[in-house]
Amino acid sequence: MSNKVTLLVAGSWGTALASVLADNGHDVYMWTRSNEQAAEINEQHTNARYLPGIILSERIRATNDMEEAVEGSQAIIIVAPSSAMRSVVQQLQPFYKKGTLIVHATKGFETATLKRMSVVISEELGCPEGDIVVLSGPSHAEEVVQKKPTTTVVASLNDELANRARDLFMNVNFRVYTNRDLLGVELAGAFKNIIALGAGMSDGLGFGDNAKAAIITRGLAEIARIGVEMGANPLTFSGLAGVGDLVVTATSKHSRNWRAGYSLGQGKPLQEVLDAMGMVVEGIRTTEAAHAISQKYNVQMPIADQLYKVLFTGKDSRTAVEALMGRDPKTEMEVMRLETWEQWHT
């Protein structure tokens, strides 16, 4: 079998995963649209815009030629932003060969269609969704590339493909579990970015750890409620892709979503925040998608709803958090609709 593995595209997370694969002895080709970025990676072995101060393995090579990137590759790892996923896979499609392992590690939805990334990839490559693997879990690129201990999950409807993906990435620093709940893992990874925005906004407002803990906890309930309604296994939301990823994204300054929320809490306009970040903040688009999804499934998502109003209707962030605290009293166990909860306990 070929030792070549391909990464699309060369952002921070893609570069971190390329480093894991290179550590495992693979020859890694990263595809990028930028000639300048490809030259930097190949000649200087750095990707300074995304991971400053990191020296990359000489096993990692970059190219802006899609055919060169994927020819002879045993696996293709897609880490394109959700907004660019369909476009990137359309460029991949002419060179895709059936049987090549496809893994994606993007946490978001296609906003216009509300489709998950595995659905978008399946449509464009003409392969079953069951032939796609998703990689998720609590994993900051900045720590992965420094070989700090990280634990993730790969999910697929096909156990053999999940095991292949696990073996591709697994090493002493990067532990990988498998999961058959592809739907739940994708939903958890996408929705948690909304809650991270909310947690950052609370911190930016100076509301303290008590408020942040409440947002994270109730946010998990919110994610699980809509996830189960959409058909996911509730146990997934208590695992690495659920609570694990939520905690790391909602509490760390490495998190773009937390940082964006923090700036919003300080009163900065959304466009100013995005310009300053210089990288994709998936939680913004996911909040827009979640607003439509909650209406489609008739499921309340109060945190997502208030963030939607802050991001897209100009609502004041302090007023939004106060609105959450002032909601009508509920019992804590009003997490999921009874009929969907019971289906997992019979």
C-alpha positions as CSV (number, residue, x, y, z in Angstrom):
1,M,0.0,0.0,0.0
2,S,1.2,3.5,-0.8
3,N,2.8,5.5,2.1
4,K,1.4,8.7,0.7
5,V,-1.4,10.6,2.5
6,T,-3.0,13.9,1.3
7,L,-4.3,16.8,3.4
8,L,-6.7,19.4,1.9
9,V,-6.1,22.3,3.0
10,A,-3.1,23.9,4.7
11,G,-4.7,25.7,7.6
12,S,-3.7,25.3,11.3
13,W,-5.7,22.1,11.9
14,G,-4.7,20.5,8.6
15,T,-1.0,21.3,9.3
16,A,-1.3,19.8,12.8
17,L,-2.8,16.6,11.4
18,A,-0.1,16.5,8.7
19,S,2.5,16.6,11.5
20,V,0.8,13.6,13.2
21,L,0.8,11.7,10.0
22,A,4.5,12.6,9.3
23,D,5.4,11.4,12.8
24,N,3.8,8.1,11.9
25,G,6.1,7.7,8.9
26,H,3.8,8.8,6.1
27,D,4.7,11.0,3.2
28,V,2.2,13.9,3.4
29,Y,1.2,16.1,0.6
30,M,-0.8,19.2,1.6
31,W,-2.9,21.0,-1.0
32,T,-3.2,24.8,-0.9
33,R,-4.4,27.4,-3.3
34,S,-1.5,29.7,-2.4
35,N,1.8,29.4,-4.3
36,E,3.5,31.5,-1.5
37,Q,2.3,29.2,1.2
38,A,3.4,26.1,-0.7
39,A,6.8,27.5,-1.2
40,E,7.1,28.4,2.5
41,I,6.2,24.9,3.6
42,N,8.5,23.3,1.1
43,E,11.5,25.6,1.5
44,Q,11.4,26.8,5.1
45,H,9.3,24.0,6.6
46,T,7.1,26.5,8.4
47,N,3.4,27.6,8.1
48,A,3.9,30.8,10.1
49,R,0.5,32.4,9.5
50,Y,-1.3,29.5,11.1
51,L,1.3,27.9,13.5
52,P,4.0,30.5,14.2
53,G,7.3,29.2,15.6
54,I,6.7,25.6,14.5
55,I,9.2,23.7,12.3
56,L,7.5,21.1,10.2
57,S,8.7,17.6,9.2
58,E,10.6,17.3,5.9
59,R,8.1,14.5,5.1
60,I,5.4,17.2,4.6
61,R,5.3,18.7,1.1
62,A,2.9,21.3,-0.2
63,T,1.5,21.9,-3.7
64,N,-1.3,23.9,-5.4
65,D,-1.7,21.1,-8.0
66,M,-4.7,18.9,-6.9
67,E,-3.7,16.0,-9.2
68,E,-0.1,16.0,-7.8
69,A,-1.5,16.2,-4.2
70,V,-3.8,13.1,-4.5
71,E,-2.2,10.9,-7.2
72,G,-1.3,7.5,-5.6
73,S,-2.5,8.6,-2.1
74,Q,-3.9,5.9,0.2
75,A,-6.0,8.4,2.2
76,I,-7.3,11.9,1.7
77,I,-7.9,14.1,4.8
78,I,-10.2,17.0,4.1
79,V,-10.0,20.0,6.5
80,A,-11.5,22.7,4.4
81,P,-13.7,25.3,6.1
82,S,-17.4,24.4,6.0
83,S,-18.0,27.4,3.6
84,A,-15.4,26.0,1.2
85,M,-16.0,22.3,1.5
86,R,-18.2,21.8,-1.6
87,S,-15.8,23.8,-3.7
88,V,-12.7,22.0,-2.5
89,V,-14.3,18.5,-3.0
90,Q,-15.5,19.5,-6.5
91,Q,-11.8,20.2,-7.4
92,L,-10.9,16.8,-5.8
93,Q,-13.6,14.8,-7.6
94,P,-11.8,14.4,-11.0
95,F,-8.8,12.8,-9.3
96,Y,-10.6,10.7,-6.7
97,K,-10.3,7.0,-7.0
98,K,-12.8,4.6,-5.4
99,G,-11.3,2.8,-2.4
100,T,-9.3,5.8,-1.3
101,L,-9.9,6.4,2.4
102,I,-11.8,9.7,2.9
103,V,-11.6,11.4,6.3
104,H,-12.9,14.9,7.1
105,A,-12.1,16.9,10.2
106,T,-14.3,20.0,9.6
107,K,-16.8,21.1,12.3
108,G,-19.7,22.9,10.7
109,F,-22.6,22.9,8.3
110,E,-23.1,24.1,4.7
111,T,-25.2,27.1,5.7
112,A,-27.4,27.4,2.6
113,T,-28.5,23.7,2.7
114,L,-28.0,22.9,6.4
115,K,-26.1,19.7,5.3
116,R,-23.4,18.1,7.3
117,M,-19.9,17.9,5.8
118,S,-20.1,14.1,5.2
119,V,-23.3,14.7,3.2
120,V,-21.6,17.4,1.1
121,I,-18.6,15.2,0.4
122,S,-20.8,12.2,-0.4
123,E,-22.8,14.2,-3.0
124,E,-19.7,15.6,-4.7
125,L,-17.6,12.4,-4.8
126,G,-20.6,10.2,-5.6
127,C,-19.8,7.8,-2.8
128,P,-22.0,6.5,0.0
129,E,-22.0,8.6,3.2
130,G,-21.0,5.3,4.9
131,D,-17.7,5.4,3.1
132,I,-16.7,8.6,4.9
133,V,-14.9,8.9,8.2
134,V,-15.1,12.0,10.5
135,L,-12.3,12.9,12.9
136,S,-13.3,15.0,15.9
137,G,-12.8,15.6,19.6
138,P,-10.9,18.0,21.9
139,S,-7.8,18.9,20.0
140,H,-6.2,22.3,19.6
141,A,-3.9,22.4,16.6
142,E,-1.3,24.4,18.7
143,E,-1.0,21.5,21.2
144,V,-1.2,18.7,18.7
145,V,1.7,20.1,16.6
146,Q,3.8,20.3,19.8
147,K,3.1,16.6,20.5
148,K,1.1,17.3,23.7
149,P,-1.1,14.4,24.7
150,T,-4.4,14.5,22.7
151,T,-7.3,12.1,22.5
152,T,-9.8,12.1,19.6
153,V,-12.5,10.0,18.0
154,V,-13.1,8.8,14.4
155,A,-16.6,7.9,13.4
156,S,-18.0,6.0,10.5
157,L,-20.9,3.7,9.6
158,N,-18.2,1.3,8.3
159,D,-16.1,-0.2,11.1
160,E,-13.3,-1.3,8.7
161,L,-12.9,2.3,7.5
162,A,-13.0,3.7,11.0
163,N,-10.2,1.2,12.0
164,R,-8.1,2.2,9.0
165,A,-8.4,5.9,10.0
166,R,-7.6,5.1,13.6
167,D,-4.5,3.2,12.6
168,L,-3.4,6.1,10.3
169,F,-3.4,8.6,13.1
170,M,-2.8,6.7,16.3
171,N,0.5,7.2,18.1
172,V,1.8,7.7,21.6
173,N,0.8,11.4,21.6
174,F,-2.4,11.2,19.6
175,R,-4.8,8.5,20.9
176,V,-7.8,7.7,18.7
177,Y,-11.1,6.0,19.6
178,T,-13.7,4.7,17.2
179,N,-17.5,5.4,17.2
180,R,-20.3,4.3,14.9
181,D,-22.4,7.4,15.5
182,L,-21.3,9.4,12.5
183,L,-24.3,11.7,12.8
184,G,-23.8,12.5,16.5
185,V,-20.1,13.1,16.2
186,E,-20.6,15.6,13.4
187,L,-23.4,17.4,15.2
188,A,-21.5,17.6,18.5
189,G,-18.4,19.0,16.8
190,A,-20.4,21.6,14.9
191,F,-22.8,22.8,17.6
192,K,-20.2,23.1,20.4
193,N,-18.7,26.1,18.6
194,I,-21.9,28.0,19.3
195,I,-21.6,27.4,23.0
196,A,-17.9,28.3,22.9
197,L,-18.9,31.7,21.4
198,G,-21.3,32.1,24.3
199,A,-18.8,31.2,26.9
200,G,-16.2,33.6,25.4
201,M,-18.8,36.4,25.3
202,S,-19.7,35.8,29.0
203,D,-16.0,36.1,29.8
204,G,-15.6,39.2,27.7
205,L,-18.5,40.8,29.7
206,G,-16.7,39.9,32.9
207,F,-19.5,37.6,34.2
208,G,-17.1,35.1,35.8
209,D,-16.7,31.4,36.1
210,N,-20.1,30.6,37.5
211,A,-21.8,32.1,34.5
212,K,-19.5,30.3,32.1
213,A,-20.0,27.0,33.8
214,A,-23.8,27.5,33.4
215,I,-23.5,28.3,29.7
216,I,-21.3,25.2,29.1
217,T,-23.6,22.9,31.1
218,R,-26.8,24.1,29.6
219,G,-25.1,24.3,26.3
220,L,-24.4,20.6,26.4
221,A,-28.0,20.0,27.2
222,E,-29.0,22.1,24.3
223,I,-26.7,20.3,21.9
224,A,-27.9,16.9,23.1
225,R,-31.6,17.9,22.8
226,I,-31.3,18.9,19.1
227,G,-28.9,16.1,18.4
228,V,-31.2,13.3,19.7
229,E,-34.1,14.9,17.8
230,M,-32.1,14.6,14.6
231,G,-31.3,11.0,15.3
232,A,-28.0,10.9,17.2
233,N,-27.2,8.6,20.1
234,P,-27.3,10.6,23.3
235,L,-24.2,8.8,24.7
236,T,-22.1,10.5,22.0
237,F,-22.7,13.9,23.7
238,S,-21.1,12.7,26.9
239,G,-18.0,11.5,25.0
240,L,-14.9,13.0,23.4
241,A,-16.8,14.6,20.5
242,G,-19.4,16.0,22.9
243,V,-18.5,17.2,26.4
244,G,-14.7,16.7,25.7
245,D,-14.6,19.0,22.7
246,L,-17.1,21.5,24.3
247,V,-14.9,22.0,27.4
248,V,-11.7,22.5,25.5
249,T,-13.3,24.9,23.0
250,A,-15.3,26.9,25.5
251,T,-12.5,27.4,28.0
252,S,-9.2,27.9,26.1
253,K,-7.6,31.0,24.6
254,H,-6.4,28.7,21.8
255,S,-10.1,28.5,20.7
256,R,-11.0,30.9,17.8
257,N,-14.6,30.7,18.8
258,W,-13.9,31.6,22.5
259,R,-11.7,34.5,21.4
260,A,-14.3,35.8,19.0
261,G,-17.0,35.6,21.7
262,Y,-14.7,37.3,24.2
263,S,-14.2,40.2,21.7
264,L,-17.9,40.4,21.1
265,G,-18.5,40.6,24.9
266,Q,-16.1,43.5,25.0
267,G,-18.4,45.3,22.6
268,K,-16.4,45.0,19.4
269,P,-18.5,44.8,16.2
270,L,-18.6,41.4,14.5
271,Q,-16.8,42.5,11.3
272,E,-14.0,44.0,13.3
273,V,-13.7,40.8,15.3
274,L,-13.5,38.7,12.2
275,D,-10.9,41.0,10.5
276,A,-8.7,40.8,13.6
277,M,-9.0,37.0,13.8
278,G,-7.7,36.5,10.2
279,M,-9.0,32.9,10.2
280,V,-12.3,31.2,9.9
281,V,-14.6,31.2,13.0
282,E,-16.9,28.3,12.3
283,G,-19.2,29.2,15.2
284,I,-20.5,32.2,13.4
285,R,-21.9,30.2,10.4
286,T,-22.9,27.4,12.7
287,T,-25.0,29.8,14.8
288,E,-26.9,30.8,11.6
289,A,-27.4,27.2,10.6
290,A,-28.5,26.2,14.1
291,H,-31.2,28.9,14.1
292,A,-32.7,27.4,11.0
293,I,-32.2,23.8,12.2
294,S,-34.0,24.5,15.6
295,Q,-37.0,25.9,13.7
296,K,-37.0,22.9,11.3
297,Y,-37.1,20.4,14.1
298,N,-39.2,22.6,16.5
299,V,-36.5,22.3,19.2
300,Q,-35.6,25.1,21.5
301,M,-32.0,26.2,21.5
302,P,-32.0,29.3,23.7
303,I,-28.3,29.9,23.8
304,A,-28.0,29.6,20.0
305,D,-31.1,31.8,19.6
306,Q,-29.6,34.6,21.7
307,L,-26.2,34.4,19.9
308,Y,-28.0,34.5,16.6
309,K,-29.6,37.8,17.7
310,V,-26.3,39.2,18.8
311,L,-24.5,38.2,15.5
312,F,-27.2,38.9,13.0
313,T,-29.8,41.3,14.4
314,G,-27.5,43.7,16.4
315,K,-28.7,42.7,19.9
316,D,-26.5,43.8,22.7
317,S,-24.4,41.0,24.1
318,R,-25.1,41.9,27.8
319,T,-28.8,42.0,27.1
320,A,-28.6,38.6,25.4
321,V,-26.9,36.9,28.4
322,E,-29.3,38.6,30.8
323,A,-32.2,37.2,28.7
324,L,-30.8,33.7,29.2
325,M,-30.6,34.2,32.9
326,G,-34.1,35.6,33.0
327,R,-35.9,32.7,31.2
328,D,-38.9,31.0,32.8
329,P,-38.1,28.4,35.5
330,K,-37.5,24.9,34.2
331,T,-36.6,21.5,35.8
332,E,-33.0,20.6,35.1
333,M,-34.0,17.3,33.5
334,E,-35.9,19.1,30.7
335,V,-33.1,18.1,28.3
336,M,-34.7,16.0,25.6
337,R,-38.1,15.1,24.4
338,L,-39.4,12.2,26.3
339,E,-40.0,10.0,23.3
340,T,-36.5,10.4,21.9
341,W,-34.9,9.8,25.3
342,E,-36.9,6.6,25.9
343,Q,-35.9,5.1,22.5
344,W,-32.4,4.7,23.9
345,H,-33.6,3.1,27.1
346,T,-35.9,0.3,25.9
